[in-house]
Amino acid sequence: MKRINCLVQEHQFSKEDIRNIEEGFREIYHDHYSTEKLTVFWMIFPKGSAYAERKPSNGTIILIEVDEDITKDKREELMRLYSNFLLKNYKVSPLDTV
């Protein structure tokens, strides 16, 4: 079983958004990487506690577990797919996604 860990600020997404994000993340993973079982974990941290360049940030951190032998091209493809999904559906800028 692989995991995706999502670190987001409170109130950034509704409960419905979170369910839809999980569904979209699983779909990307299964369509473009592996059909292995995937669990999505969420860590919600207080609004205003994230900073980038010493300024408040709306950063979103997504950690996607993959095999150690993943190619650079496949890793970059997955990062692009997840980033595009968040931008298209939730207006999360790639500049605010790690």
C-alpha positions as CSV (number, residue, x, y, z in Angstrom):
1,M,0.0,0.0,0.0
2,K,1.3,3.4,-1.0
3,R,0.4,6.8,0.6
4,I,-0.2,10.3,-0.3
5,N,0.3,12.9,2.5
6,C,-1.4,16.2,2.1
7,L,-0.5,19.2,4.3
8,V,-2.9,22.1,3.9
9,Q,-4.1,25.1,5.9
10,E,-7.4,24.9,7.7
11,H,-10.4,26.1,5.7
12,Q,-8.4,25.9,2.5
13,F,-10.6,23.1,1.3
14,S,-14.1,22.0,2.3
15,K,-14.9,18.4,3.3
16,E,-16.4,17.9,-0.1
17,D,-13.3,19.3,-1.8
18,I,-11.1,16.9,0.3
19,R,-13.2,13.9,-0.8
20,N,-13.0,15.0,-4.5
21,I,-9.3,15.7,-4.2
22,E,-8.7,12.2,-2.8
23,E,-10.7,10.7,-5.7
24,G,-8.8,12.8,-8.3
25,F,-5.4,11.9,-6.7
26,R,-6.2,8.2,-6.7
27,E,-7.4,8.4,-10.4
28,I,-4.2,10.1,-11.5
29,Y,-2.1,7.5,-9.5
30,H,-4.0,4.5,-10.9
31,D,-4.2,5.9,-14.5
32,H,-0.6,7.0,-14.8
33,Y,1.5,5.1,-12.3
34,S,0.2,2.1,-10.4
35,T,-3.0,0.2,-9.5
36,E,-1.6,-0.5,-6.0
37,K,-3.9,0.4,-3.1
38,L,-3.4,4.0,-2.2
39,T,-4.3,5.8,1.1
40,V,-4.5,9.6,1.3
41,F,-3.7,11.2,4.7
42,W,-4.4,14.8,5.6
43,M,-2.6,17.1,8.0
44,I,-4.5,20.3,8.5
45,F,-2.4,23.1,10.1
46,P,-3.6,26.5,11.5
47,K,-4.1,29.2,8.9
48,G,-1.3,31.8,9.0
49,S,1.3,29.3,10.2
50,A,2.9,28.7,6.7
51,Y,5.6,31.0,5.4
52,A,7.7,31.3,2.2
53,E,10.4,33.9,1.7
54,R,9.5,35.2,5.2
55,K,6.0,36.1,4.1
56,P,2.6,34.4,4.9
57,S,2.0,31.6,2.4
58,N,-1.0,29.5,1.2
59,G,1.4,26.7,0.4
60,T,0.1,23.2,-0.1
61,I,2.5,20.2,0.4
62,I,1.7,17.0,-1.3
63,L,3.9,14.0,-0.7
64,I,3.3,11.1,-3.1
65,E,4.9,7.7,-2.3
66,V,6.4,6.0,-5.3
67,D,9.0,3.2,-5.9
68,E,12.6,4.2,-5.5
69,D,13.4,3.2,-9.1
70,I,11.0,5.7,-10.6
71,T,12.5,7.5,-13.6
72,K,13.0,11.2,-13.6
73,D,10.6,11.6,-16.6
74,K,7.8,9.6,-14.8
75,R,8.3,11.6,-11.6
76,E,8.1,14.9,-13.5
77,E,5.0,13.7,-15.3
78,L,3.3,12.8,-12.1
79,M,4.2,16.2,-10.5
80,R,2.8,18.0,-13.5
81,L,-0.5,15.9,-13.5
82,Y,-1.1,16.5,-9.8
83,S,-0.2,20.2,-10.1
84,N,-2.5,20.7,-13.1
85,F,-5.3,18.9,-11.2
86,L,-5.1,21.3,-8.3
87,L,-4.8,24.4,-10.5
88,K,-7.7,23.4,-12.8
89,N,-10.1,22.2,-10.1
90,Y,-9.1,24.3,-7.0
91,K,-7.2,27.2,-8.4
92,V,-4.1,26.2,-6.4
93,S,-1.2,27.8,-8.2
94,P,1.8,25.5,-9.0
95,L,3.9,28.2,-7.2
96,D,2.0,27.4,-4.0
97,T,2.3,23.6,-4.4
98,V,5.3,21.6,-3.2
